[in-house]
Amino acid sequence: MSDFSCKVHPALGGDTLVVESGGAIQILTGGKFLNNAGTQAAALVPPAATAAALTSYGYTQTQADAIVTWIRAADAALKAAGITA
């Protein structure tokens, strides 16, 4: 008799989904992560890039500010969806 162990399974009590080492959750087309309210986070549109490169990092200050704003919005959306704390 062989041992069988699922890498993705509900925890004892069923209130948490456990993903063991080597396991994965794949969201197929049409699938969603939903927050407690049952709503999906809005799509985040990354800032537009232009050819201007004035800082040592290769971005204008306006572009850098837009990137920081986008990262903060992405972080807020992930927190609102319960994906990060």
N, C-alpha and C positions, 0 to 999 in steps of 0.2 A: 504494500500500500504506500503510495507516495503522499508527501505533504504538499498541500496546495495553499498558497498564501496570496491573496489579492493585494496589489500594491495601492489600490484606491478602494476605500471601504468606509462605511459609517463607523464612527466611534461607538463604543459600548454606550447605550442609551440613545443613540441615533441623532444627537443634536449637533454633531460636528462631522464633516467629511475629512478623512485622513488620507493624505497622499504620502505613501512610503517612498523611500529612496528607490529611484528607477521608475516610479509611477508618474503619471501626467494627467492633466485635465485638458481635453481638447474641446474647444467651442467651435462647432460646425456652423456653416452658413445659416443665418437665422437665429442662432443661439445667442443668449445674453447673460451677463452678470447683472443682477438686480439688487438694489439696496433694500433696506427694511420696508420702505414705502412701496416697493414693487416697481419703481421707476428706474430707467436706465440713465446713466450719466450722459450728458450732451457730448457730441463729438467735439474734439479739440482740434482746431486748425492751427498748424504751426505757422510761425511768422514767415513772411516772404523774404527771400534772400535777394540781394542785389549784387552787382559787380563791385560796389564800393568797398574798400578795405582800408580803414584808417587806423585801427588800433593794432596793438602788437599781437592780438589774437585773430586778426583778419576780419573784424567786423567794425562797423561804425558804432558809435555810442547808441544811436537810435535802434540799430539792429540788436545790440547786446541787451538793451532795456526790453525790447520786444521778446527776446528769448527768455529772459528772466521772468517776465510776466506770464509767458506761456507755460514755463515749468511750474510756476506757482499755481496756475489754473489746473494743470494736469494733476499736481499733488492734491489739490482740494477735491477734484473729481474722484480720484482714487479713494480718498478718505470718505467722501460722501457715499461711495458705493460699497464701503466696508472692505475694500481690498487691502488698504494699508491703515495703520493706526496713526 
